[in-house]
Amino acid sequence: ITTARNPPSSRSECCQPRLAESSNYGALRPLRNVTTVRNGGRRAVAPQSRFAHCAGFVLDKGYSWQDDRMKILIKLVITAAALWVAALLVPGIELHAHSAVGKVTTLVVVALIFGIVNAVLKPVAKAIGCLAYAITLGLISIVVNGLLFWLTSFIAGRLGVPFRVTGFVPAMLGALLVGVVGWVLSLILDRDRHQH
């Protein structure tokens, strides 16, 4: 048996909240966040949840947690490679691991410590010494980076990591070399990524 629905008698009936069956309560409840779509003169109603709205925003922005993790991993590898170059070229930066696996592990751990120290203390140093940064045109950042690199060596030593910086001058030169090598490697990787 087919029952035909009578058209709404007034415009106010069209504007009333539409009802949907709830399987949990066996009652009728209004659908919120309703989107009305016109298709060939007919009106179709579809519920739009907050989750769907947020998911659409994320997809539109092209945001991905995998991309963030990959960026952190690449930066860690670049810093570890720059630390290896600094240990080879700068006297006073000592890497006491004997095996290749031990050296790689040590460099990755030191790179992680250096990244955490930079992330936590460098903004504080810039905020406190902003006047010194302005007067020296940013050159004092070399000294700050050297101190942070020296602190990284101290923390690594306390953790039993076989990495040592013997003084402030090697720390300053090592931090400068790590910054330059890391910047060059980042440029190379960015260029290769854009080419592909």
NUZA-480270 format. One record per atom (N, C-alpha, C): atom name; x, y, z; residue number from 1; residue in one letter. Coordinates in steps of 0.1 Angstrom, whole numbers, plus 5000, padded with zeros to 4 digits. Layout:
% NUZA-480270
   atom     xx     yy     zz   seq   type
     CA      X      Y      Z   NUM      A
...
This chain:
% NUZA-480270
   atom     xx     yy     zz   seq   type
      N   5009   4988   5000     1      I
     CA   5000   5000   5000     1      I
      C   5009   5012   5000     1      I
      N   5006   5021   4991     2      T
     CA   5015   5034   4990     2      T
      C   5006   5045   4995     2      T
      N   5012   5053   5004     3      T
     CA   5005   5064   5010     3      T
      C   5012   5077   5004     3      T
      N   5004   5085   4998     4      A
     CA   5010   5098   4993     4      A
      C   5010   5108   5003     4      A
      N   5021   5115   5004     5      R
     CA   5022   5126   5014     5      R
      C   5016   5139   5008     5      R
      N   5008   5145   5016     6      N
     CA   5002   5158   5012     6      N
      C   5013   5169   5013     6      N
      N   5013   5178   5003     7      P
     CA   5023   5189   5004     7      P
      C   5020   5198   5016     7      P
      N   5030   5204   5021     8      P
     CA   5029   5213   5032     8      P
      C   5019   5224   5029     8      P
      N   5011   5227   5039     9      S
     CA   5000   5237   5036     9      S
      C   5006   5251   5037     9      S
      N   5016   5253   5044    10      S
     CA   5022   5267   5045    10      S
      C   5037   5266   5045    10      S
      N   5043   5278   5044    11      R
     CA   5057   5279   5043    11      R
      C   5064   5276   5056    11      R
      N   5056   5278   5067    12      S
     CA   5062   5276   5081    12      S
      C   5065   5261   5083    12      S
      N   5056   5252   5076    13      E
     CA   5059   5238   5078    13      E
      C   5072   5233   5071    13      E
      N   5075   5240   5061    14      C
     CA   5088   5236   5054    14      C
      C   5100   5240   5062    14      C
      N   5099   5250   5071    15      C
     CA   5110   5255   5079    15      C
      C   5111   5247   5092    15      C
      N   5102   5239   5095    16      Q
     CA   5102   5231   5108    16      Q
      C   5114   5221   5107    16      Q
      N   5120   5218   5119    17      P
     CA   5131   5209   5119    17      P
      C   5127   5195   5114    17      P
      N   5135   5189   5106    18      R
     CA   5131   5176   5101    18      R
      C   5134   5165   5111    18      R
      N   5127   5154   5111    19      L
     CA   5128   5144   5121    19      L
      C   5135   5131   5115    19      L
      N   5142   5124   5123    20      A
     CA   5148   5112   5119    20      A
      C   5146   5102   5130    20      A
      N   5145   5089   5127    21      E
     CA   5144   5079   5137    21      E
      C   5157   5076   5144    21      E
      N   5156   5075   5157    22      S
     CA   5168   5072   5165    22      S
      C   5167   5057   5169    22      S
      N   5177   5049   5165    23      S
     CA   5177   5035   5167    23      S
      C   5180   5032   5182    23      S
      N   5186   5042   5189    24      N
     CA   5189   5039   5203    24      N
      C   5177   5041   5212    24      N
      N   5168   5051   5209    25      Y
     CA   5157   5054   5218    25      Y
      C   5144   5051   5212    25      Y
      N   5143   5048   5199    26      G
     CA   5130   5045   5193    26      G
      C   5121   5056   5192    26      G
      N   5127   5068   5191    27      A
     CA   5119   5081   5191    27      A
      C   5123   5089   5179    27      A
      N   5117   5100   5177    28      L
     CA   5120   5109   5166    28      L
      C   5128   5121   5172    28      L
      N   5139   5125   5166    29      R
     CA   5147   5136   5170    29      R
      C   5150   5145   5158    29      R
      N   5152   5158   5161    30      P
     CA   5156   5167   5150    30      P
      C   5170   5165   5145    30      P
      N   5172   5166   5132    31      L
     CA   5186   5166   5127    31      L
      C   5191   5180   5127    31      L
      N   5203   5181   5133    32      R
     CA   5210   5195   5134    32      R
      C   5220   5196   5123    32      R
      N   5225   5208   5121    33      N
     CA   5235   5211   5111    33      N
      C   5231   5205   5098    33      N
      N   5219   5208   5093    34      V
     CA   5213   5203   5081    34      V
      C   5217   5211   5069    34      V
      N   5222   5204   5058    35      T
     CA   5226   5210   5046    35      T
      C   5215   5207   5035    35      T
      N   5210   5218   5029    36      T
     CA   5199   5216   5019    36      T
      C   5206   5217   5005    36      T
      N   5203   5207   4996    37      V
     CA   5209   5207   4983    37      V
      C   5198   5206   4973    37      V
      N   5198   5215   4963    38      R
     CA   5188   5215   4952    38      R
      C   5193   5206   4941    38      R
      N   5185   5197   4937    39      N
     CA   5188   5188   4926    39      N
      C   5176   5186   4917    39      N
      N   5176   5193   4905    40      G
     CA   5165   5192   4896    40      G
      C   5152   5197   4901    40      G
      N   5153   5207   4909    41      G
     CA   5140   5213   4915    41      G
      C   5136   5206   4928    41      G
      N   5143   5195   4932    42      R
     CA   5139   5189   4944    42      R
      C   5149   5192   4955    42      R
      N   5145   5191   4967    43      R
     CA   5153   5195   4978    43      R
      C   5157   5183   4986    43      R
      N   5170   5180   4987    44      A
     CA   5175   5169   4995    44      A
      C   5182   5174   5007    44      A
      N   5179   5167   5018    45      V
     CA   5184   5172   5031    45      V
      C   5194   5161   5036    45      V
      N   5206   5166   5040    46      A
     CA   5216   5157   5045    46      A
      C   5222   5163   5058    46      A
      N   5224   5155   5068    47      P
     CA   5230   5160   5081    47      P
      C   5245   5163   5079    47      P
      N   5250   5173   5085    48      Q
     CA   5264   5176   5085    48      Q
      C   5269   5177   5099    48      Q
      N   5278   5168   5102    49      S
     CA   5283   5167   5116    49      S
      C   5295   5176   5117    49      S
      N   5299   5179   5130    50      R
     CA   5310   5187   5132    50      R
      C   5323   5180   5128    50      R
      N   5323   5167   5130    51      F
     CA   5335   5159   5125    51      F
      C   5337   5160   5110    51      F
      N   5326   5159   5103    52      A
     CA   5327   5160   5088    52      A
      C   5332   5173   5084    52      A
      N   5328   5184   5091    53      H
     CA   5333   5197   5088    53      H
      C   5348   5198   5090    53      H
      N   5352   5193   5102    54      C
     CA   5366   5194   5105    54      C
      C   5375   5185   5095    54      C
      N   5369   5173   5092    55      A
     CA   5376   5165   5082    55      A
      C   5378   5171   5069    55      A
      N   5367   5178   5064    56      G
     CA   5368   5185   5052    56      G
      C   5378   5196   5052    56      G
      N   5379   5203   5064    57      F
     CA   5389   5214   5065    57      F
      C   5403   5208   5064    57      F
      N   5405   5197   5071    58      V
     CA   5419   5191   5071    58      V
      C   5422   5186   5057    58      V
      N   5413   5180   5049    59      L
     CA   5416   5176   5036    59      L
      C   5418   5187   5027    59      L
      N   5411   5198   5028    60      D
     CA   5413   5210   5020    60      D
      C   5427   5216   5022    60      D
      N   5432   5216   5035    61      K
     CA   5445   5222   5038    61      K
      C   5456   5212   5034    61      K
      N   5453   5200   5031    62      G
     CA   5464   5190   5027    62      G
      C   5473   5187   5039    62      G
      N   5467   5188   5051    63      Y
     CA   5476   5185   5063    63      Y
      C   5477   5171   5066    63      Y
      N   5489   5166   5070    64      S
     CA   5491   5152   5073    64      S
      C   5501   5151   5084    64      S
      N   5497   5142   5094    65      W
     CA   5507   5140   5105    65      W
      C   5519   5133   5100    65      W
      N   5518   5124   5089    66      Q
     CA   5529   5117   5084    66      Q
      C   5540   5127   5078    66      Q
      N   5535   5138   5072    67      D
     CA   5544   5148   5067    67      D
      C   5552   5154   5079    67      D
      N   5546   5157   5090    68      D
     CA   5553   5163   5101    68      D
      C   5563   5154   5107    68      D
      N   5560   5141   5108    69      R
     CA   5569   5131   5113    69      R
      C   5581   5130   5104    69      R
      N   5578   5130   5091    70      M
     CA   5589   5129   5081    70      M
      C   5598   5141   5081    70      M
      N   5593   5153   5083    71      K
     CA   5601   5165   5084    71      K
      C   5610   5164   5096    71      K
      N   5605   5160   5108    72      I
     CA   5613   5159   5120    72      I
      C   5624   5149   5118    72      I
      N   5621   5137   5111    73      L
     CA   5631   5127   5109    73      L
      C   5642   5132   5100    73      L
      N   5638   5139   5089    74      I
     CA   5648   5144   5080    74      I
      C   5657   5154   5086    74      I
      N   5651   5163   5094    75      K
     CA   5659   5173   5101    75      K
      C   5669   5166   5111    75      K
      N   5664   5156   5118    76      L
     CA   5673   5148   5127    76      L
      C   5685   5142   5120    76      L
      N   5682   5136   5108    77      V
     CA   5693   5130   5100    77      V
      C   5703   5141   5095    77      V
      N   5698   5152   5091    78      I
     CA   5706   5163   5086    78      I
      C   5715   5168   5097    78      I
      N   5709   5170   5109    79      T
     CA   5717   5174   5121    79      T
      C   5728   5164   5124    79      T
      N   5724   5151   5124    80      A
     CA   5734   5141   5127    80      A
      C   5746   5141   5117    80      A
      N   5742   5143   5104    81      A
     CA   5753   5143   5094    81      A
      C   5762   5156   5096    81      A
      N   5756   5167   5100    82      A
     CA   5764   5179   5102    82      A
      C   5773   5177   5115    82      A
      N   5768   5170   5125    83      L
     CA   5776   5167   5136    83      L
      C   5788   5159   5133    83      L
      N   5786   5149   5124    84      W
     CA   5797   5140   5119    84      W
      C   5807   5148   5112    84      W
      N   5803   5158   5104    85      V
     CA   5813   5166   5097    85      V
      C   5820   5175   5107    85      V
      N   5813   5180   5117    86      A
     CA   5820   5189   5127    86      A
      C   5830   5181   5135    86      A
      N   5827   5168   5138    87      A
     CA   5836   5160   5145    87      A
      C   5848   5157   5137    87      A
      N   5847   5156   5124    88      L
     CA   5858   5153   5116    88      L
      C   5867   5166   5114    88      L
      N   5862   5177   5113    89      L
     CA   5869   5189   5109    89      L
      C   5873   5198   5121    89      L
      N   5866   5198   5132    90      V
     CA   5869   5207   5143    90      V
      C   5877   5200   5154    90      V
      N   5889   5204   5157    91      P
     CA   5896   5199   5168    91      P
      C   5889   5202   5181    91      P
      N   5888   5193   5190    92      G
     CA   5881   5195   5203    92      G
      C   5867   5189   5203    92      G
      N   5862   5185   5192    93      I
     CA   5849   5178   5192    93      I
      C   5852   5163   5190    93      I
      N   5850   5155   5200    94      E
     CA   5854   5141   5200    94      E
      C   5842   5132   5200    94      E
      N   5843   5122   5192    95      L
     CA   5833   5111   5191    95      L
      C   5840   5098   5194    95      L
      N   5837   5093   5206    96      H
     CA   5845   5081   5211    96      H
      C   5839   5068   5208    96      H
      N   5828   5067   5200    97      A
     CA   5823   5054   5196    97      A
      C   5832   5048   5186    97      A
      N   5834   5034   5187    98      H
     CA   5843   5027   5179    98      H
      C   5837   5021   5166    98      H
      N   5825   5015   5168    99      S
     CA   5819   5008   5157    99      S
      C   5811   5018   5149    99      S
      N   5807   5014   5136   100      A
     CA   5799   5023   5128   100      A
      C   5785   5025   5134   100      A
      N   5780   5014   5139   101      V
     CA   5766   5015   5145   101      V
      C   5767   5024   5157   101      V
      N   5777   5023   5165   102      G
     CA   5778   5031   5177   102      G
      C   5780   5046   5173   102      G
      N   5787   5049   5163   103      K
     CA   5789   5063   5158   103      K
      C   5775   5068   5153   103      K
      N   5768   5061   5145   104      V
     CA   5755   5065   5140   104      V
      C   5746   5068   5151   104      V
      N   5745   5058   5161   105      T
     CA   5736   5060   5172   105      T
      C   5740   5072   5181   105      T
      N   5753   5074   5183   106      T
     CA   5757   5085   5191   106      T
      C   5753   5098   5184   106      T
      N   5756   5099   5171   107      L
     CA   5753   5111   5163   107      L
      C   5738   5114   5164   107      L
      N   5729   5104   5162   108      V
     CA   5715   5106   5162   108      V
      C   5710   5111   5176   108      V
      N   5716   5105   5187   109      V
     CA   5712   5109   5200   109      V
      C   5716   5123   5203   109      V
      N   5728   5127   5199   110      V
     CA   5733   5140   5201   110      V
      C   5725   5150   5193   110      V
      N   5722   5146   5181   111      A
     CA   5713   5155   5173   111      A
      C   5700   5157   5179   111      A
      N   5694   5147   5185   112      L
     CA   5681   5148   5192   112      L
      C   5683   5157   5204   112      L
      N   5693   5156   5212   113      I
     CA   5696   5164   5224   113      I
      C   5698   5179   5219   113      I
      N   5705   5181   5209   114      F
     CA   5708   5194   5204   114      F
      C   5695   5201   5199   114      F
      N   5686   5193   5192   115      G
     CA   5674   5199   5188   115      G
      C   5665   5203   5199   115      G
      N   5664   5194   5210   116      I
     CA   5656   5198   5222   116      I
      C   5661   5210   5229   116      I
      N   5675   5211   5230   117      V
     CA   5681   5222   5237   117      V
      C   5678   5235   5229   117      V
      N   5679   5234   5216   118      N
     CA   5676   5246   5208   118      N
      C   5661   5250   5209   118      N
      N   5653   5240   5208   119      A
     CA   5638   5243   5209   119      A
      C   5634   5249   5222   119      A
      N   5641   5245   5233   120      V
     CA   5636   5250   5246   120      V
      C   5643   5263   5250   120      V
      N   5657   5264   5248   121      L
     CA   5664   5275   5254   121      L
      C   5667   5286   5244   121      L
      N   5667   5283   5231   122      K
     CA   5670   5294   5221   122      K
      C   5660   5305   5221   122      K
      N   5647   5302   5221   123      P
     CA   5637   5313   5222   123      P
      C   5638   5321   5235   123      P
      N   5642   5315   5246   124      V
     CA   5644   5322   5259   124      V
      C   5656   5331   5257   124      V
      N   5667   5326   5251   125      A
     CA   5679   5335   5250   125      A
      C   5676   5347   5241   125      A
      N   5668   5344   5230   126      K
     CA   5664   5356   5221   126      K
      C   5655   5366   5228   126      K
      N   5646   5361   5237   127      A
     CA   5637   5370   5244   127      A
      C   5645   5378   5254   127      A
      N   5654   5372   5261   128      I
     CA   5662   5379   5271   128      I
      C   5672   5389   5265   128      I
      N   5679   5384   5254   129      G
     CA   5690   5392   5248   129      G
      C   5686   5398   5235   129      G
      N   5673   5402   5234   130      C
     CA   5669   5408   5221   130      C
      C   5676   5421   5218   130      C
      N   5680   5429   5229   131      L
     CA   5687   5441   5226   131      L
      C   5701   5438   5221   131      L
      N   5708   5428   5227   132      A
     CA   5721   5424   5222   132      A
      C   5720   5419   5208   132      A
      N   5710   5411   5204   133      Y
     CA   5708   5407   5190   133      Y
      C   5707   5419   5181   133      Y
      N   5699   5429   5185   134      A
     CA   5698   5441   5177   134      A
      C   5711   5449   5175   134      A
      N   5718   5450   5186   135      I
     CA   5731   5458   5186   135      I
      C   5741   5451   5177   135      I
      N   5742   5438   5178   136      T
     CA   5753   5431   5171   136      T
      C   5748   5426   5158   136      T
      N   5736   5430   5154   137      L
     CA   5730   5426   5141   137      L
      C   5729   5410   5139   137      L
      N   5726   5404   5151   138      G
     CA   5724   5390   5151   138      G
      C   5737   5381   5152   138      G
      N   5749   5388   5153   139      L
     CA   5761   5381   5154   139      L
      C   5763   5373   5167   139      L
      N   5756   5379   5177   140      I
     CA   5757   5372   5190   140      I
      C   5751   5358   5190   140      I
      N   5743   5355   5180   141      S
     CA   5737   5342   5178   141      S
      C   5748   5331   5177   141      S
      N   5759   5335   5171   142      I
     CA   5770   5325   5170   142      I
      C   5775   5321   5184   142      I
      N   5776   5331   5193   143      V
     CA   5780   5328   5207   143      V
      C   5769   5320   5214   143      V
      N   5757   5324   5212   144      V
     CA   5746   5316   5218   144      V
      C   5745   5302   5213   144      V
      N   5747   5300   5200   145      N
     CA   5747   5286   5195   145      N
      C   5758   5278   5200   145      N
      N   5770   5285   5202   146      G
     CA   5781   5278   5208   146      G
      C   5779   5273   5222   146      G
      N   5773   5282   5230   147      L
     CA   5769   5278   5244   147      L
      C   5759   5267   5244   147      L
      N   5749   5267   5235   148      L
     CA   5739   5256   5235   148      L
      C   5746   5243   5230   148      L
      N   5755   5244   5221   149      F
     CA   5762   5232   5216   149      F
      C   5771   5227   5228   149      F
      N   5777   5235   5235   150      W
     CA   5785   5231   5247   150      W
      C   5776   5225   5257   150      W
      N   5765   5230   5259   151      L
     CA   5755   5224   5269   151      L
      C   5750   5211   5264   151      L
      N   5749   5209   5251   152      T
     CA   5745   5196   5245   152      T
      C   5756   5186   5248   152      T
      N   5768   5190   5247   153      S
     CA   5779   5181   5250   153      S
      C   5779   5177   5265   153      S
      N   5776   5186   5274   154      F
     CA   5775   5183   5288   154      F
      C   5764   5174   5291   154      F
      N   5752   5176   5285   155      I
     CA   5741   5167   5287   155      I
      C   5744   5153   5282   155      I
      N   5750   5153   5270   156      A
     CA   5753   5140   5265   156      A
      C   5763   5132   5274   156      A
      N   5773   5139   5279   157      G
     CA   5782   5133   5288   157      G
      C   5775   5128   5301   157      G
      N   5765   5135   5306   158      R
     CA   5758   5131   5318   158      R
      C   5749   5118   5315   158      R
      N   5745   5117   5303   159      L
     CA   5737   5106   5299   159      L
      C   5745   5094   5294   159      L
      N   5759   5095   5294   160      G
     CA   5767   5084   5291   160      G
      C   5769   5083   5276   160      G
      N   5766   5093   5268   161      V
     CA   5768   5093   5253   161      V
      C   5782   5096   5250   161      V
      N   5789   5089   5243   162      P
     CA   5804   5091   5240   162      P
      C   5806   5103   5230   162      P
      N   5802   5115   5234   163      F
     CA   5804   5127   5226   163      F
      C   5809   5138   5236   163      F
      N   5820   5145   5231   164      R
     CA   5825   5155   5240   164      R
      C   5830   5167   5233   164      R
      N   5828   5179   5238   165      V
     CA   5834   5191   5233   165      V
      C   5843   5197   5244   165      V
      N   5855   5199   5241   166      T
     CA   5865   5202   5251   166      T
      C   5865   5216   5256   166      T
      N   5859   5226   5248   167      G
     CA   5859   5240   5253   167      G
      C   5849   5248   5245   167      G
      N   5849   5261   5248   168      F
     CA   5840   5270   5242   168      F
      C   5843   5273   5228   168      F
      N   5856   5274   5224   169      V
     CA   5859   5277   5210   169      V
      C   5855   5266   5201   169      V
      N   5859   5253   5204   170      P
     CA   5854   5242   5196   170      P
      C   5839   5241   5195   170      P
      N   5832   5245   5207   171      A
     CA   5817   5245   5207   171      A
      C   5812   5255   5197   171      A
      N   5818   5267   5197   172      M
     CA   5813   5278   5188   172      M
      C   5816   5274   5174   172      M
      N   5828   5269   5171   173      L
     CA   5831   5265   5157   173      L
      C   5822   5253   5153   173      L
      N   5820   5244   5162   174      G
     CA   5812   5233   5158   174      G
      C   5797   5236   5156   174      G
      N   5792   5245   5164   175      A
     CA   5778   5250   5162   175      A
      C   5777   5258   5149   175      A
      N   5787   5266   5145   176      L
     CA   5787   5273   5133   176      L
      C   5787   5263   5121   176      L
      N   5796   5253   5122   177      L
     CA   5797   5244   5111   177      L
      C   5784   5235   5110   177      L
      N   5779   5231   5121   178      V
     CA   5766   5224   5121   178      V
      C   5755   5232   5114   178      V
      N   5754   5245   5117   179      G
     CA   5744   5253   5111   179      G
      C   5746   5254   5096   179      G
      N   5758   5256   5092   180      V
     CA   5761   5258   5077   180      V
      C   5759   5245   5070   180      V
      N   5764   5234   5075   181      V
     CA   5762   5221   5068   181      V
      C   5747   5217   5068   181      V
      N   5740   5219   5079   182      G
     CA   5726   5216   5079   182      G
      C   5718   5225   5069   182      G
      N   5722   5237   5068   183      W
     CA   5715   5246   5058   183      W
      C   5718   5242   5044   183      W
      N   5730   5238   5041   184      V
     CA   5733   5233   5027   184      V
      C   5726   5220   5024   184      V
      N   5726   5211   5033   185      L
     CA   5719   5198   5031   185      L
      C   5704   5200   5029   185      L
      N   5698   5210   5037   186      S
     CA   5684   5213   5036   186      S
      C   5681   5219   5022   186      S
      N   5690   5227   5017   187      L
     CA   5688   5233   5004   187      L
      C   5688   5222   4993   187      L
      N   5698   5213   4994   188      I
     CA   5699   5202   4984   188      I
      C   5687   5193   4984   188      I
      N   5682   5190   4996   189      L
     CA   5670   5181   4997   189      L
      C   5658   5188   4992   189      L
      N   5656   5201   4995   190      D
     CA   5645   5209   4990   190      D
      C   5645   5210   4975   190      D
      N   5657   5212   4969   191      R
     CA   5658   5213   4954   191      R
      C   5654   5199   4948   191      R
      N   5659   5188   4953   192      D
     CA   5656   5175   4948   192      D
      C   5641   5172   4949   192      D
      N   5635   5176   4960   193      R
     CA   5621   5174   4962   193      R
      C   5613   5181   4952   193      R
      N   5616   5194   4949   194      H
     CA   5609   5202   4940   194      H
      C   5611   5197   4925   194      H
      N   5623   5192   4922   195      Q
     CA   5625   5186   4909   195      Q
      C   5617   5174   4906   195      Q
      N   5615   5166   4917   196      H
     CA   5607   5153   4915   196      H
      C   5592   5156   4916   196      H
